[in-house]
Amino acid sequence: MAVVFAWLCAARLASASSPPAGMDERAPQNPTSSLYSTCSPRLAGGILLAEVPTAATVPDLIWLNGVTLDGPKTGLERRLTVTAGDTFLALVARGGVKQGDALPWYQAAKKVFDLARLRPGNAVTLSFDKSGGDLVSVEYEIDRLYVLRAERTSDGITARREELPTTTEVRGVAGTIASNITADCLAAGVPNRVIRQMTGIFSPKLNLKRLRDGDAFRVLYEVKVAEDGEELDTVAQVLAAEVETRGTAHTAILTEGTEGPAYVDLDGRPMAPAKEMAARYPLTFTRISSGFSTSRVHPITRRRRPHYGVDFAAPHGTPVRAIADGKIAFAGWNGELGRALRIDHLGSYPYDSIYGHLTKFASGIGSGSAVRRGQVIGYVGSTGLSTGPHLHFALVSGKRYVDPLKALGQAALVAPTRVAGKSFERRKTSLVNALGALDHEGPVRLTRMPDTLDL
């Protein structure tokens, strides 16, 4: 009996170490079907249409036999890394899935996420049944916050988009300026998004780039932390900040204003008067009809896809102004954006800016035109794929879109009137006490705040 048992164990180990039939290690050539055309970034008339993050270092192929995290308890799982130019069909073919078998998975997933938008560095995990022949689930890491899960059920292939587990933690940063606030904060490990928010919160009342050696500051901000402990700085949010310069302290806290979250001073007043705020944005708008999102249901197509910009609703013909000096890199029709402009700000501003759905351009505006900050460049319209008059405004840093509301200093977080009341006073007291606990004497340093912080 012992001999038979040993022979069975050896046979099981031998079969587990070999790929199942039909699962060739060699990757076939990319299919030519236009449905699965390359997903690398593309420019249309000079306007970037896809965000392309830096590729992560992930093993290209991993064989797992036995229990998997989210797949079946028996069988095989293959994890494949997306490389530049990969299509979904080409990628899963490396995992042994034929084109005809992969198509239903692509179509089912498209209701939740379009797998034509694979990002280099992200991973696709294929799970097979215990025979290793039939695909039972597909998982794609959309980003650090969301994952696509598609599974074969008795009703066919079903797909869903799930939010990955994260925790929210509060960080404190404080210190005395030695070089400049940007360099000192980056050296201390502060996310660049937090630095940009601080600059926007105090601007134009206070230019943080002009802080002198010896000026001091303190900041509290929230950050999302993934299960592996990595901080997701793309969702960092400033809660309170204090800047001390020339013997005067300036404090801002995030609270609930009359029209939503707002940054106010200790007396509950908006950090900047309305006319100063209007000078910072590309137009005078009535409301924000749609914000920046990695996944939004389009109001016309009803398809879920990213919205890499912010929509400012305004009356037809409202003047649109350049947010900084620069040169028109593109002026013309750009598909769903309709009549659109892109400005290269040539170092005067950290991002290129995009203006879409314009009804017309201002006189003298065209590709190659030089523009000044505040100059009228066009007028609000509803050209392209649009439900009504508004400006689609986007900011691009290299090949990556950024949230305009964050970069412009929280356009949506402006309280039109003074904030008051018991809840405001309680929150103010908690945040001010937490700021006061940070020592701003000496080099800039980062501190993890206790979970007991009462907000």
Phi, psi and omega in degrees: 000320180296322180295316179298316181298317180295321179295320179295319179297317181296319180295320180295317180295321181296317181291328181290331184275353182251140177295146178294161181301139177090353182256079184285135178295334184281134180277130178287171177292154178299138176294157183263359181302133181293337179299331183244042179294161186306144183256017178291160184298149179223154177248133175241108181062029179088000181255124181291129185250358181213137177278133182234102179284165177293135182295134178274162177268104183229136177305137185287328186214126179228127174264129176233131179238128180113216185287132176245166185294311186236353183268198179293159183284344175227158179118200185238149178229133178238132180246122184238140182264133178289129175247164182304130180089354179296141166252165180298317181296316181295322182294309183289339175297328175295337177268006176091015181259125181286157183304314180297326179284332183280332185303315179300327179292318178299314183294320179293319181291332185298336177293339182247315181207135182277110182287004170285348182255045176296141180252130177305135180099334177282167187239147171245128179249125179253128178245132182247161177289178188295340176279345180080007184259324186254133178283128182246341177200153176230133179231132180232129177280100181296311174198193182286352182253335187225152178224144174264129176237123176239135184223149175273124180236181179294340179265007183110200181271126178243148181228149177211157178250121184243144175276130180286148181297132174221162173238155178254126179234155180252134177246150175239138178231134180205155176162179179254135183298129176250318179245282171207162190296324180294309182297318181295319180291316179298321179295331180274356179093017180281131179302142179300328178300322180293319179297318179295320178298315179302316180299317180290322182298316184270344180282146359269006181297323185218123179268104184295337179290346181259009177298142183263164173303130181102340173291151185231162179206162174219142181218141170244134176214153176265148177218144175274139180238126180286171182300329180277004177092356181285134177282133179263088187291351179289347179239022178291143184222123177290131177262322181199152180209147177225131177238128180245115181222135181053037176081002181244133180260133176242124185237138176230139177229148178269124180216183180268113179272186181291338179236032179117189181302144183210149171264124182227166175274186185292344176266004178085008180272147177304147182293337178217140177300157184302319182292330177287324178293321181298329181288344184273337186253164187286351181195168171270114187246157180272327179194166174263111185274340178200134182260181179290134183204143174277350179202108181225141175281117182293134184295341181256307183283339183063017177262144179275125180200168182293153172233090187274058178182189177229141180258118177260111178285134181201157179299150178303130179093359178299130180298139176247132186244150176291137183278347179197166177299151177172197182228135180292114179276333180205138174214114181167196181275133182225069174054235184295337178283351180066219179285120190221159178231148169229132181245127171269116187273002166051040177089351179280347181209145186289351183229158165276149182243146182233137183230118185239165178069024181292146176280327176195163176270157176289159180302131178085359181267127178193174180304130180094350181291140173274137180231155178249156178301132179087354180287138177290125182245345181184188184223142183302136176215203180217036181285159181078209181271095188212145180266351182177172183296123176193165174254124169271118185241129182225153177234136183234131175246105185065246178248019184235128175286150174236158180286114182301325181294328176285312185294327182273005178089038175065064179305324182280350185255052180241118180275122181289337179228171182293141178264137180209177177117168184295320181295322178295317181296321179294315181295318179300314181299316181297314182290319180295320177296320180293320176298317182296336180284348179270125180277116181262015173273129177100189184300153177294131183216154184256137182229137173274121183279153181292152180291350183277001181300121185268108179241000000 
